[in-house]
Amino acid sequence: MKTTDANLWGIDLGGTKIECAVLNAAKPSEVLIRERIDTEAGQGYEHILARVKILVDIVSSKLGQRPTHIGFATPGVLNPRTQTMKNCNTVCMNDQPMAKDLAQILACEVKLANDANCFALAETLLGVVQEVNPSAEMVFGIIMGTGVGGGLVAHGKVVQGLHGIGGEWGHNILEEGGTPCYCGKAGCVEHVISGPALEQFYFNQTGESKRMPEIMRLYAAKSDPVAEATVERMLENFGRAVSTLINVIDPDVIVVGGGLGNIDLLYTEGYDRIRKYIFNSREVLTPIVKPKLGDSAGVFGAAMLFA
């Protein structure tokens, strides 16, 4: 079996599934193969590494070639100083030299990036940014769902940052004295406008558990004042939080992924709230758009780490 760098290999290393995609390096929009297997993360770090190798072996066998390099979208980040993982919600990966271990078991070069950064990279190079502003120099990718995160791409490259935390938008304080966060602070963006945080706000007011789609239906029907307060909380704090991104980075495009990114109000009323906080005489020009690639973004972005 030949070893070649003619294609771009990416792996999205999730807590539940591991997915591999191989793209044509000459035409990255062309997907040669996609395969996924269960992560089985509950069996520990060494088992996850073994599962990655199994997947790469399967794909290599089907393609008749082995990679010289693979990009990985990971649920945390590689600490540039220690070369060990941190901030992983698949906690057995934390403090592990994952880049070194993967390179060793796969016998090829690897690059690791946070899954939100891979999302931003894929949407920049292959996704919606190519339609909105293909010459964009700075793109920020927002993830709003179970958690809140972000990824930053500059001149077509992921910005990892000195500490490896470039784009970690979800762990800035948005609400003083708010809900304690696992990161050690309280009132982080993630604990104000994530799906679970908004659902908890509704529960605290009513004693009833409702998911965001139901809260949005109640809001639209104008039949529930607490649903209206919950959506108002989301819109106002979305505007405040995004304004800080624009004030500091001033990106050419912002892409909003995750489950809450499907809420159309974010792009109308939420967009209008930015005007209250932006340091630009209330003028906002930044396109804020939905992604194009869906759940392909992570694995495509991982492959594009070597583009």
DACORFEN-V933465 format. One line per field, one symbol per residue. phi: phi as a letter, one per 30 degrees, with the letter a starting at -180 (. if undefined). Layout:
BEGIN
phi = ???
END
This chain:
BEGIN
phi = .dcbcdbccbbcccdcbcccbccdddbeddcdabbbbddhdddjddddeddddedddddddddiacdcabcbccdbbddddchbdbidddddddicdddddddddchadbbcbeddddeddddddbcdddddadcecbbccccbadbbbabbbbhibdcdieciceidddccdcbeidddcddjcbidedccbdedddddeddddbiccbdeeddddddddhcbddddddddddddddddddedddddchddbcccciedddddedccdddddeedcddahicbcddcbddcchddeddddddddcd
END
